[in-house]
């Protein structure tokens, strides 16, 4: 299978300008925030489902099917995927993709905020993740 394209675009969507618009940046940040929210909600739902399945001696999948939190998390992932596709249609990949690092840091921060189990030291500590995240933003 071959794709027709001109030599100057190499099959990639051309960028409208060297600068990214505020609305494109807003969609990008919305996609990252929605994905982060979906992760936290999905974790909450799956933790409850696993606990319920263990408590009642049922299969995990049986508990998952009836868990609204899991379905909400999956739905939010779907919407975030649509926002990400819109982002990719507007923003160059080399600019959009590094923003995923913000999502990883936001997930760690949100999980510490909503969780009763707080990482305090070691490779899973917030300090370690923040140091890793800040080192990925080198110019």
Secondary structure, DSSP 8 states (H G I E B T S, - for coil): ------TTTTTS---S-SS--HHHHHHHHHHHHHHHHHHHHHHHHHHHHHHHHHHHT--HHHHHHT-HHHHHHHHHHHHHHHHHHHHHHHS-HHHHGGGHHHHHHHHHHHHHHH-SS---SSTTSHHHHHHHHHHTT--
